[in-house]
Each structure stands twice: as structure tokens, then as C-alpha cells.
Amino acid sequence: MEWLTQMNDALNYIELNLQGTVDFSEVAHIACSSLTRFQRMFTFMTDMTIGDYVKCRKMSLAAEDLKNTDIKVIELALKYGYKSPEAFTRAFQSFHGAPPTVVHKSGISKVFHPISFQIKINGGNMMMGSKPVVQIEELSNLKVVCFQVNCKEPENEAWNQMRKWVVSNLNDYEARRYIGYAPCGHHPESSEEEPHEYVAMMLLYGEEGQNDYISGAKVCDAPKGLFLVGDVVLNEFDDNGNIDIGESMKKSS
């Protein structure tokens, strides 16, 4: 799977740049993704943010430096991209449960190994280790309600249109199945400033898809083929009406 290779290439870039400041935009670029989409996917797959991952790796390596060399705290702070020894010490103690001086003397610290992504197929489910992540399903000859937009942040716009429609017209919208995809790719130029297309769809069942419209929403043919499916819970919105697809998928997996 090409996307899996790209995610691991992004992790390799992080590993090579832990000394200093990791450029998250470059990480996303290597993964052929927008920064927002990469952050959501990383959190979905690891249950931690990319920022927390980088901090854990830096603190793990910093402890090894302390135990094996005579490096000073101020030098460690500069080495791992912290603006001050105080900021570094706070991060270090938060991770290890002890300040740098104690770890240096005792030689006891936590270890956080690098992450790598490996996928295996087991019983029709895609697994991350032993944890089911998403289900693989084949779609064929189905109908959907379709909201397609083309703008700078089309994911939020499309899902907000979908949310307004389902809340107004359905009583069982939380139990429905939803599909979201970008026909031309998510930010093909790796820039979130460029408009692109995005489509939010809800699967229809039985007689619901017999007409061109249902309750004012356009009815379309569902895409055919194999899909990685996660249930998007449509009430996962913040106070501004924005949906976090990654957070919703993580909670319902």
C-alpha cells in the first residue's frame, strides 16, 4: 500500500530531524497529504498527536544522552530545539517523572521507541497490531445522498451541509453509513490554501434512492469498489459547527 510507505517515510524524516525543530509541514508533504489531514490520520492510527509523538521521542533520546555522556541541560535544550533550559526541563520531567539531574545520577528513565506502521488483514478487518482499525467493504449498485463542494476547506463545508440535511430530515442519522472522499486528491499540491473538491455522501437503502432527490438532497450512484470504512458520527461537532472526521472515526472504531 503506497500510503503506508508514505507514512513510514514521514516517520523516518521525523527520526532524522529530532535534533532541532521538526517541520510538520514537511512531514505532511512527505506523506503526500495536507498537514490537517496528516494530523488527523496520525491521531486516528496511534491515539496520540504528532506533536506528542515528537516530544516523546526527543525526551527518550535526551535521557540516553544524559545517562551516557556529560552533556549539560542547557546543551540538551539546544540540541532538541527547546528555547530555554527551563522549558526543556519541564518537558523532560513531565515525560520521565524526574528532572534531568536525577536521571543523570540514577540512570533510570522511560524509553519510547520509534513507531512504524504495519498493516495485516485478518477476517475481513484491517488491523493495526491486534487493534481493529477499519473494516474493508465492497460497494456495488448502491445510492447515496451527495453533497459536493469546491473551496479551500471543502471537508468542513461538505460535512456541515450533510449535517444540516440529516438533522432536519432523519431520525436515525447517527446509525447511518457515510463516505467522504476528494475526487482529485486531498490538496494535491500539499497546500491548504488551494481550493479542491470534496464529496460527502450518505448511503441510502431500499426505496430511498429511487428518485433523483430525497428531501431536497441530490441522489447519486455510490462509488464502486473496495473501501476502508469507518462510521462517522455526525454529532461529533464543535460549537462552531465544524466536524473533526479523524476524532469521530477514532471514537467509533
SULTAKA-V550745 format. One record per residue. PHI is phi in radians with two decimals (* if undefined). PSI is psi as a letter, one per 40 degrees, with the letter a starting at -180 (* if undefined). BURIAL is 1 if it has 24 or more other ideal C-beta (glycine too) atoms within 12 Angstrom, else 0. Layout:
phi=<PHI:PHI>
psi=<PSI:PSI>
burial=<BURIAL:BURIAL>
This chain:
phi=<*:-1.09:-1.12:-1.17:-1.08:-1.12:-1.12:-1.21:-1.09:-1.12:-1.16:-1.12:-1.07:-1.02:-1.08:-1.37:-2.18:-1.18:-1.39:1.82:-1.95:-1.44:-1.48:-1.15:-1.11:-1.22:-1.02:-1.13:-1.06:-1.11:-1.42:1.01:-2.52:-1.26:-1.09:-1.06:-1.17:-1.11:-1.05:-1.15:-1.13:-1.11:-1.11:-1.06:-1.49:-2.10:1.10:-2.59:-1.37:-1.12:-1.12:-1.16:-1.08:-1.08:-1.10:-1.11:-1.15:-1.10:-1.17:-1.15:-1.21:-1.10:-1.13:-1.13:-1.06:-1.11:-1.31:-1.91:-2.42:-1.79:-1.08:-1.56:-1.06:-1.11:-1.26:-1.13:-1.03:-1.15:-1.06:-1.79:1.43:-1.61:-1.32:-2.65:-1.05:-1.14:-1.13:-1.11:-1.08:-1.09:-1.12:-1.11:-1.18:-1.08:-1.40:-1.59:1.36:-2.70:-1.27:-0.96:-1.09:-1.22:-1.11:-1.07:-1.38:-1.50:1.27:-1.91:-2.76:-1.43:-2.12:-2.14:-1.37:-1.07:-1.56:-2.37:-1.72:-2.36:-2.07:-2.31:-1.73:-2.48:1.09:1.48:-1.97:-1.51:-2.04:-1.92:1.19:-1.82:-1.72:-1.10:-1.81:-2.49:-1.72:-1.62:-2.26:-1.84:-1.81:-2.73:1.00:-1.93:-1.99:-2.41:-1.43:-2.26:-2.15:-2.03:-2.31:-2.44:-2.80:-1.31:-2.24:-1.22:-1.04:-1.09:-1.12:-1.12:-1.24:-1.18:-1.10:-1.08:-1.02:-1.04:-1.20:-1.19:-1.13:-1.39:-2.13:-2.22:-1.64:-1.97:-1.09:-1.22:-1.66:-1.40:-1.90:-2.26:-2.26:-2.32:-2.74:-1.88:-0.99:-1.86:1.67:-1.33:0.83:-0.99:-1.69:1.00:-2.28:-1.45:-1.54:-1.63:-1.12:-2.70:-1.49:-2.61:-2.19:-1.88:-2.32:-2.17:-1.20:-1.82:-2.31:1.07:-1.45:-1.09:-1.72:-1.33:-1.86:-1.25:-2.38:-2.31:0.90:1.50:-1.74:-1.22:-1.76:-2.30:-1.29:-1.24:-1.10:-1.76:2.19:-1.54:-2.34:-1.49:-1.92:-2.33:-1.34:-1.56:-1.48:-1.26:-1.60:-1.50:-2.11:-1.52:-1.16:-1.61:1.45:-1.69:-1.72:-1.84:-1.06:-1.05:-1.17:-1.11:-1.15:-1.11:-1.22:-1.71:-1.44>
psi=<h:d:d:d:d:d:d:d:d:d:d:d:d:d:d:e:f:d:h:a:h:h:h:d:d:d:d:d:d:d:e:f:i:i:d:d:d:d:d:d:d:d:d:d:d:e:f:i:i:d:d:d:d:d:d:d:d:d:d:d:d:d:d:d:d:d:d:e:i:f:i:i:d:d:d:d:d:d:d:e:f:i:d:i:d:d:d:d:d:d:d:d:d:d:d:e:e:i:i:d:d:d:d:d:d:d:e:h:i:i:h:h:i:i:i:i:h:h:h:i:h:h:f:e:i:h:i:g:b:e:h:h:c:i:i:h:i:h:h:h:f:i:i:i:h:h:h:h:i:h:a:d:g:d:d:d:d:d:d:d:d:d:d:d:d:d:d:d:e:i:e:f:d:d:e:i:h:i:h:h:i:h:d:e:i:h:g:d:e:f:h:e:e:h:i:i:i:i:h:h:i:h:h:i:i:b:e:d:e:d:i:d:i:h:f:e:i:h:h:i:h:i:i:i:a:h:i:h:h:h:h:h:h:e:e:g:i:a:e:e:e:h:i:g:d:d:d:d:d:d:d:e:*>
burial=<0:0:0:0:0:1:1:1:1:1:1:0:1:1:1:0:0:1:0:0:0:1:0:1:1:0:1:1:1:1:1:1:1:1:1:1:1:1:1:1:1:1:1:1:1:1:0:0:0:1:0:0:1:1:1:1:1:1:1:1:1:1:1:1:1:1:1:0:0:0:0:0:1:0:0:1:1:0:1:1:1:1:0:0:0:0:0:1:1:0:1:1:0:0:1:1:0:0:1:1:0:0:1:1:0:0:0:0:1:0:0:0:0:0:1:0:1:0:1:0:0:0:0:0:0:1:0:1:0:0:0:0:1:1:0:0:0:0:0:0:0:1:1:1:1:1:1:1:1:0:0:0:1:1:1:1:1:1:1:1:1:1:1:0:1:1:0:0:0:1:0:0:1:0:0:1:1:1:1:1:1:1:0:0:0:1:1:0:0:1:0:1:0:0:0:1:1:1:1:1:1:1:1:1:0:0:0:0:1:0:0:0:0:1:0:0:1:1:1:1:0:1:0:0:0:0:1:1:1:1:1:1:1:1:0:1:0:0:0:0:0:0:1:1:1:1:1:1:1:1:0:1:1>
